[in-house]
Amino acid sequence: LWLDPSPSSARGSVLAARNKRCAAMEAFRAAMGGGSGGGGSLPSGALVTRLHNKFCKFQVQAKRIQDRVEATQMPVDSGLAEDVLQHYSCGVAEALRMARDELRKGKWDIDSSIRAEHDTICVCLALWELVHELAVSSAPSAARLVHWYNRHYLEEEIAEWWQTASHLAEGRDALEPDSGLWEPLVRLALADCHSEVLTLLRRASANGFAGNSQVTRVCEFLRKIRSLLQMEQAHTSKVDFHRDVAEVQSMAKRLLADSPAEHPTRQLLEVYAGCPQRAFEANEDIAAKLGRTWVEDVAYAHAWVFPELRKTELGDVLRAVAQRRTSETIDDLDRVLFAVFTLDIPSLLRLLDSMPDRFPPFFVTHLVDVLYFAGRVPLVVESQGKALVPPRDWHLMEYAKELGVGSRAHKRLAIDYLRSGGCDEVAKQLEEAADEYCVTAASEAEMDEAMALLVDLELAADLGPRQCRRRASALRASGDLPGCLHWACQAEQYSLPARGYHVSEMLDSIAESVQELDDLLSVLTPHSLDEPLTRYPPESLVALLSPSGALPVLVPSGRLYFFVQYARCRALKLEGRPASEWAPCLVGLLTSGSAGPAALARRVVEDELLPVLAEEPPALSTEDALLLMRYVQGLQSDPFARVRLTVPPEKLHQAMGLCLSRSILRKPMAADPAARGAGLPSWAGLAPMTGLMA
C-alpha cells in the first residue's frame, strides 16, 4: 500500500510533486514580496514557533513514556499514551486556529497574499480536525463529525438559518404548514443545534399557537433529550452513548407514529427517529432527502441514521453515498477527504504531497507525526528487500530543508525536527544541519550556544573541533587574536583524544608575522606580574581560554606553553625586573622539550639572553649556564640547521663562558646529584610541559 507498483511512474510522480512544490514556494514568495530563497513558503513566525513548541513538548513526553516502559519492563498505559497524543493533536489544531484568527484581524479581506495564507490555514485546520476525529480520537464520531462539518462548512449558514427562523417565529402564522420556519428549523436540527430548535419552537408557540398540542408534544420531547454532542460528552463509553441515542430514536419514533400525517413537525421528528437499513438503501433517509453535498450526506447519515457505526465502517457509508450521488463533481480536496473517511493513509499522504499549495510541508509533517504515533504510519518501509526512508522521517527531512533556507532561528528549529527521526538518512541530514547552524553563529554567545547544542546532539566529537577551528580562523582574519586563541584551544576540548598540534601549528603561523607575533605576546602578557613563573597555567591564560570562569581543559601544546612563558618573561624584562628572575625560565623553555619556532628561539637566545649574560651578579646559575651552553652546542651540530644564529659563535661562547665563571665563583656547583637539584625552581629542571613535543 505504501509503494506505487510501477517504479517508473512512482519516480515520475515524485518528481512532478517536487517540481510543483518548488513552483508553489516561488509563487508564494513572490506574492509575499520576497525573493527566491527567502523562506517565504513558511507560515507566520508565530505559527512556526507554536507548532515547534507543540512538537518538542510531545516528543519529550513520548520519550519519557518509552524510558519508563524500558525501565519497568511493563506495557505502556494505553490511556496515558492516548491522552498525551490527543493533547498534542488538539494543541496543533489550536495553533492553526490561532493563526487563522490572527490573520482575520488584519487585512486578509483586501490583501490577496494574506487571504491566500488564510485560506490555506482554513483548509489545513479542517483536514486536521477531521483526521483527529476519525484516526486519532477514540470518542464516538457521530456527533463530532456533524459539528466538524458545522464549523468548516456551515458556520455562516447556521447563523443565517437562526436569523431567518427567529424572524419568522415572531409571526402569528409561524407554525402553519406552509410557513417558511420549518426549513431552517429542520436544517438546524440536522446540524445538532438542539437548544436553538427548542427555543424557536417555544417562541413560535408563544406567539399565537400555544394550544397546538402536536407542537407542545414535540417541545416536551426536545426538552427531555439532549443534543448528540451533549450525550457524547456526558459519557465515557461508547456503549452508554449508543444506548442514549437508541432511546432518543425510540421516543421520536413513537411520537412520529402518533403525529398527524400532514403535520409539519413530522420532518423534524424524522431527524431524531432515524431509519432502518432498507430505507437508507432506498434513498429514503433524511440525509438523502436534505443532504446537498456528499460531505453533508455522509455527516448526516452517520449522525442520524448510523450513529453506532465504528470509524472503520465509514468507508461503507461513503461508498453508498457515492452510488447515489453519481452526478456530483468532485475535486482533489474531495479525494483527500475520501482518503480520510476510508482511513486510506497511504493515498492521503500521496494526495497531500501532490498539493503543496493547499497543504504545505509544515502541515503535512505534523500530521504524519501524529498519525505515526497513532499507529497509522509504518515504522519501516521496504521495497524489493531494500529499506526505504520511512514516511515520517521523509517528511521531517523535507520540512527541515524548508526551515534550513530561512533564518538562523529556523535552522535551529530544523535541528529539533531532525533529531526526532530514526533512520540513517535523517542522522546524516541532522549532522549537516547542525554543521550549517554552527557556521551561521555571528557572536560569542551564539557560538557557545551552538557548541552546547552539538554536545546535546552527541556530535561534538565529530563537528566540534572543525567548527571551533573555523571560528578561530575567522577571528584571526578579523584581528581578534584573543578570540582566535580561545576557540583554537576550545577545539581540543572536543577532540578525542585531545591533541595540541593544531594549536601549535596556528601559533607557528602567527609567529611568522612580526606584527601578529607582537600582538600575540601582548595578548598573553598578564596584567599582574606578581604570579610566580613556576605556576602554569597562569590566571591570565585561564581567563583568556575560559571567559565564563570555568576551569578550561589545558591544551597539551608545547608551543602554547612556550609563548605564554616567553610573554611573561618579556613582561618582567620590560618592567625592569632583574634578569635573574626571568632569564632562567627562558633557558628552561629552550632546553626542556617545549622549544618554540626557530625564529623565536633565535630571538630568545640573541635578543633576550645574550645581552644579560655579562651582567653582574650573573643572570643564570651554574646549572642554567651549562644547559644554555649545551643547547647552543646542539644547535651548531644540528644537521637540519633548524635554528640559524646570526651572532658569531665566538661571541656567544665568550658571553656564556663569562656567565658560567661568575656563577661558579658566586656558588660552586653541588657535587651530589641529589643535592644539585635542591632549592632550584621547577622550571630549571623539567618544565610542566615536558614530553609534549610540538
N, C-alpha and C positions, 0 to 999 in steps of 0.2 A: 504493500500500500504506500510505502514511503518513497518508492522509486518509480520513475517512468519506465515502462517496459522497453522502450526503444531508446538506447543511449544517445543516438544522434539527435532525436527530437528533444530529449531532455537537455542536451547541451545547448541546442538552439534556443529553447525556451528560456533557459537560464541567462544566456547572453542577451536575448531580447529584453528580458525583465531588467537586467543590469543597465542596458543602454537607456531604457525607458526611465529608470530611476535616476540616472545621471541627468537626462534631459529635464526631468521634473525638478531636480535640485537646481539646475541652472535657471530654469524659468522662475522658480520661486525666489531665487536670489535676485534676479533681475527685477521682479515685481517689488521686492523689498528695497530696491535701490542700491544693492550691494554688488560688488564684482564677483567673478567666479573665484571659488576657493575660499570664500569668506565664511563658510559655515552657515549660510542663510537658510538651509533646509531644516535646521533645528527650530523647535518652537521657542517661545519666550524663555528667557533665562530662568524666570521663576518656576515655570513648569519643569524644565530640565532638572533644576535643583530639587524640587519636591519629589519627582519620580526617583531621582537618585537616592534621596533620603529614605523613601519607602523601600526601595530595592535593598539598600545596605542593611537597614534595620531587620528586614525579613531574613536576609542571608545569615546574619548573626544569630537570630533565633533558631533558624533551621540547623545551623552548625552546633548550637548548644544542645538541641534535642538529639542530634546524631551522637555527640560526645557522651551524653547521658546514657543512650542506648548501648554504646560500646563499653562504657564503664560498668554498667549494671547487668549487661547481657540479658536484658529484659526487652520485650517488644515495645514499640512506641505506643503511647496512649493515642488512639485514633481520634478521640475527641479533642485532645490538646492540639494535635497536628492540624486537624480540620479548622479549629478556631484560629490558629495562627495564620493559616493560608487564607481563610476568608477575610481576616482583618487586613492582610496585605492587599488582597484584591479590592476590597472596599476602599482602602486608602488610595490606591491608584485611581479608582473611579472618582473619588473626592478631589484628587489633584486635577484631573481632567475637568471636572465640573467647576472648580475654582478658576481655572484658566479660561473656560468659556464665559463665565460670569464677568471676569475682569475685562475681557475683550468687549463685552456688551456695554460696559461703562464708557468705552472710548468711542472712536469714530468708525466702528465696524460697519455702520449702515451707509457710510459715504466713502470710505476708503476701501478700494477693491482688494488690496493686498491683505488688509486686516480682516475683511469679510471672508476672503478665501481661507485664512487660517482659522477663523471662527467656524466656518462650515466644516472644515476638516476635523476639528476637535469635536464638533457635534456628532459627526458620523462615527468617529472613533469611540466616543463615550457611549453611543447607542449600542455598538457592537460589543464593547467591553461588558456592559451590564447584561446583555443577552448571554454572552459566554459565561459570565459569573453565575447567572441563574440556572443555566442548563448543564454546565460542565464542571462547576466548582462547588456551588452551594448544594447542600443535602436537603434543604427545605422543600416542601411541595411547590410545584412550579405553576399550578393553575392560576392562582391569584397574582403571583409575581409577574407572570407573563403578560397578563392583562394590564397591570399597572406599568410595566415596562413599555408596552405599546402606547399607553396614555401619555407617558412622559415625552416620548420621542416622536409620536405621530399625531396625537390628538390634543396637545396642550392648548392650542388656540381654539379648536373646535369645541372642546368641552366648555370653555369659557363662553363661547357663543351659544351653545345649547342651553346653558344655565341662564344666560341673559334673556334669551328668547322665551324660555319656559317661564321664567319669573314674570316677564311682562304679560304673557298670556294667562298665567294663573290668577291675575288680578281681575280678569273679566268674568261676568256672570255666566257666560256660555263656555267656560274653560273646559268643563267635563263633558261637553256634548260629543257624540261620536265623531262628528266632522271637525272637531276643534284641532287647531294646529299644535296643541300642547302635547299630544300623545307621542308624536315622532321624537322630539328631543327628549321626552321622558324615557322612552324605551332606549334611546341611544345612551342616556346617562346610566340606565340600569345595566346595559351591556358593558359599559365601562366600569362597572362595580362602584358606581357613585351612589351607594345605598342611602346615606343620610340625606343627600340632595334630593333624591326621588321622594323620600318620605316627607321632607319639608315642603316640596312643591305640591304634593297631593293634599296635604293638610291645609295649605294656603288656599288651594283651589276650592276645597270643600267648605272652608270658612267664608267664601265669597258668594254664597247663594245655593250651595248644593250639600249642605250639611246632612240632609236627610237621605242622601244616596247611600243605601245600605251596602251595595257592592263595593263602592269606593271605601266605605267605612271598614268593611272586612279586609280589603287589601291593605289599608293603612294599619290595621291591627296586626296583620301578617308581617308587614315590614317592621313594625315596632318590636316584634318578638325575635326577629332574626338579626344577624349581623352580616356585614359585607364579607366577601371571600378573604380579603386581606386581614380583616379583624379576626376571623376564625383561624386563619393560618398563624397569626402572631400570638393567639391565645393558647396554642397547644405546642407541646414539644415533640409529638409523634405524628407521623402521617396517618396512623390508624384513627386517632381522635379527630383529625381534620376531615378525613373521608366520612367518618360517622356523622359529623355535624352537617356536612354537605348533603348526605343522603337524607337526613332528617328534614332539611330545608326543602329539598326536592319533593319529598313525600307530602309536606304541608302544602306546597304550591300546587301539586297535582290534585289534592283533594279540593282545594279552593277553586282550581280551574274546572274541575268536574261539576261544581255547583254554580258556576258562573253562567249568566245568560249567553246564548250563542253569539250574539252580535255586540256584546258589550266591549267597549274599547280597552278595558283592563285585561282582556284575555292575552293580548300580545305581550303585555308587561309580565303577566304571570308565566307565560311560556319561557321567558328568560330564566326564571328561577326553577321551573319544573323540569328542565332538561328534556331528553327524548331518548327512546331506545335506539339500538344499533341500526335496525332496519330503516328507521326514519332518517338517520344520518346518511345511510347509503342511498336513500331515495331523494336526497337533497331537500328534505322537509324540515330540517332542524333550523333553529333560529339563526345560527351562524350563516347558513346558506342563504337564508332569506334576506338578512340585513348586512352581511359582510360585503364590503365594497372592493376589497383587495384580497389577495391571497394571504397576506400577513394578518389582516384583520380576521379573515375566515379561520385561520389556524388558531389565533389567540382566543377567539370566542368559542370555537369548538372545544378547545382544551378546557376552558374555564367553565362553560355551562353545559357541555354535552358529555365530555370525558374527563372530569376533574380528577378521577382516580388513576389516570394513566401515569405510568412511570416515564421518566425523561427519555429513556432509551426507546420508548414506543411512539414518541412524537413523530418520528420519521414516517410511520404508517399513516398518521393523520395528515401529514404533509402530502404524501403521495395520493391519498384520497381527495384532498382539496385540489391538487394539481389536475386530477382527472376531470373535475367538474368546472375547472377554470381554464380550459384549453385556449380560449380566445384572448387571455390576458398576456400582455407583452412583459417580458422580464429583462433585466439588465444585469451587469456584473455584480452590482450591490445585492440584487436578489439572490444571485448564485452564492454569494458569501453567506447570506442568511440561511439558504438551503443547507449549506455545509454545517452550520451551527446547529440547526434543528435536527439534522440527522447524525450529529456528532461525528462527522467525517473530517477529522482534524487534518489529515494529510492534504485533502483537497482544499480545506480552509487556508492552510499556510501557503499553498501554491497560488491561490487566488490573491491573497494579501500581498505576496511578493510581486505579483504582476500588476498591482495597482499602487505604486509608491506615492502617487499624488494624493490618493484618498487615505492610505494607511501608511504613514511614514515609518521609517525604521525604529524611531523611539517608541512608537506604539506597539509594533509587532514584537519587538524584543521583550518588552514587559509582558505581553500577552503570552508569548511562548514560555516565558519563565513560570508564569502561574500555571499554565497547562502542564508543564513538565512536573511540577511538584504535585499537581492533581492527578498524576499518573496517566495523562493523555498523550504525552510525547515520550518516545523511547529514549533510553539512555545510550544505546549503541545501535548503529545502523551499518549493515554490511551489504556489499554487492559483489557477487562472484568471488566470495571468500576474502574480500578486502574490506577493512574497516574504513568507513567514511566519517566525515565530521558530523557529529550528531546535530539535530536541528537546533537545539538550544544553544550549543556552542557556536554554531554558524551565525546565528542572529546576534549573539553577543559580540562576535568579531566584526560583523557588518556595522553595528551601531557604534562600536569603539572606533572604527575607521572614520565614521562621520564626525564623532566627537573630536578625533585627533586632528582634523583640519581646522578646528576652531581655536579659541583662546587657550592660554595655559591652564586656566581653571577647567576648561572642558577636557583637556588632555588628562588632567588629574582624575576626572570622573571616569574617563575611558579605562583607566587602570583598575578601578574598583569593579567595573563590569567584567573585565577580562580575568581578574583574579578568582572569580567565582566559577569559571569554566573548568573543564576536566580533561580535555584531550590535549595531545602534544601540539597541535596547531595553535591552540589558544595560548599555551605556555610560551611558544615562540613569539607570538604577537605581543604577549604581555611583556616579554623581555625587551622587544623593540619599542613598545610604547613607554616603558619605564626609562629606557635609554634616551628617547627623544624628550621626555619630560625633564630629565636632568639637564639636557642641553639648553632648554629654554630658561633655566634659572639665571636671573639677572642680578640678584643681590646675594649677600652672605646668608641672610635669613632664608631665602628661597632655596639656596644650595644646601643649607643644613637640613631643611625640611625634606628635600629630595633624597638626601643620603639616609635620613631616618626612614623614609619610605622604602628604600632599597633593602635596608636591614629587615623591615617588617615583611617584605616580599621574599626574603631569603635570596636576594640577588646581589647582595653587597659584594660577595667574593668574586662574582663574575663581572659586574659593572662598576663597582665602587672604585677600584684603582684607576681604571681608564677615565672615569668621569672626574675624579679628583685631579688627575694629571692634566686633563684638558682644561680644567678650571685654572690650574697653576700656570699653564702656558698662556692662557688668555690674560691673566693678571700680570704676568711678566711683560707681555707685549704692551700693556697699558701703563707700565712703570710701577705697578704695585708689588714691590718685592716682599713686603711682609705677608700679604695675602698669598703670593706665589709660594713662599716657603711653607706657610701654614697648610695649604692644600696639597703640596708635594709630600709633606710628611704625613698628612691625613690619609693619603693613598695607601701608605704602608699599613695602616690600621686594618684595612680590609683585605690585604694580601695574605694568602695562606700558603706557606709561612711568610712572615714579614721579612722583607729584604730591603736593604738600603741603597742598592746600586742605582736606582732611578734618581734618588735624591743626590747621590754623589755625582752622577753624570750631569744633572742640572747645575749643580754648584760648579763643576768644572767648566761648563759652558758659560756661566756667569763670569767666572774668573778670567775668561779670555778677553773680556771687555773691561778696560780700565775704569770707565765710568760706572758700569754695573758693579764692578768689584768694590769700588769705594762706597757705592750706595748700599751694597750688601753688608759691608763691615759697619757702616753707620747703623743699619737696622739691627745688627747683632750686638752692638755696643750697649751694655747695661746702663741704666740711669744711675744706679748706685754702685760704687766701686768697693764697698766695704765687704762684699761677699768674697770669701776665700776662693782662690783659683782651684783648690782641690775639690770643691763641690760642683758636681755635674749631674744633671743639667742645672744651670743657674735659674733663678727665679725669672729673669728676663726672658729666657728661652721658653720656659713653661707658659708664661703669659702670651708669648708670641704664637706658640703652637696651639694653645687652648684658650681662646679669649673668654670662654664661659667660666674658666676657673677650675675645671675638672683636670685631674692629673692625666696628661697625654701619654700615649704609647710612645716610648722612646725609640726613635728610628735607629736601627743598627747601621749607622753610616759613619765611617771613619772621617770622611770629608766634612760632614756637618760638625763633628767634634773638633776637627782642626780649625775650621773657620770660626766657630764660637770662641774657642780658647784664644785664637790669634786676635780676635776683635777685643777680647777682654784685656789681653796683654798690651795691645796697642793703645787702649784707652788709659791704662796705667802709665804708659810711657808718656802720652800726650799730657797727662796731668802732672808730670814731673816726679813721679814716684821713683825711688832708687831702682836701678837695673836689677839688683839682687832680688827684687820682689817678682819680676816678670820674666827675666831672661832665662832662668832655669826651666820655666814652663815651656818656653819656645824650644829649648833643646829637647825637652821631653816629647813635644809634638813631632820633631824631626826624627827621633830615634825610637819611638815606642810603637811603631806599626800603624800610625794614623797619619802618615805623611800626606800633605796637600798636593795640589797641582805643581808641576815642575816650575812654572814661572813664579808661583807663590813661595815655593821652597827656596828658590834663589833669592827672592826678596827678603825672606826671613833671615837668611844667612848674611847677605851682604848689607842690607839696609837696616836691619834691626839688631843683629848680634855683633857684627864686626865693629861698629862704632863704639860699643861699650866694653869690648874685651880688654881695652887698655886702661880702663878706669881703675881707680884705687878708692876704696877697697874693691877687690875683684868681684865681678858680677856673678861669676859661676864658682861653684865648689869644685874640688879636685875631681870628684866623680863626674860632674856635669861637663867639665872641660875635656876629660878623657872621652866621654860619649860624643861630644861635638867633634873632636879630632877624628874619632873612628868613623863618624858619619861622613865627614868631608873626604877622608881617605877612600871610603866606599864609593863616593860619587866619582872620584877621579879614576877609579878602576872599573866603573860600570861599563860593560861592553856596549850597552844600548845608549849610553850618554844621555839619559833621560833628563838630568838637571845639568845645564851648562852654566858654570860660574864665570862671571866676567872679570872678577878680581884675580890678579896673578896669584898662583898657588903660594909663592914665597911670602907674599904679604899676609896672606890668610894664615899660613902656618906660623909665621912670626908672631901674629897677634894672639893666636891660640896658645902658643908656647909661653908667651909672656903672662897670659891669664893663668895658665896652669902653674907656672913657677910661683906667682904671687899667692895663689890659693894654697899651694903646698907649704909655703913659708908661714901663712896665717894659721893653717890647720892641717897637719900631716894626715895623709890617708890612712885609715884604720887597717891593721894587718889582718884582723879576724874578719872573714867574710860576713859572719853573722852580725858583728858589731858595726860593719861598714854601712849597713842599711839602717842602723838605729838612728832615730831622730831625723831622718830625711823626709821631706814631704812626699806625698804619694806620687806626684807627677814626676818626681826624679827617678822613680822606678818605672814599672809598667803603668801605662795610662788606663783609665777606666775602659777605654775602647780597644784594649789590646786584643789582637786577633781578628779585628774587623777590618780587614784589608779592603780598601775601596779602590 
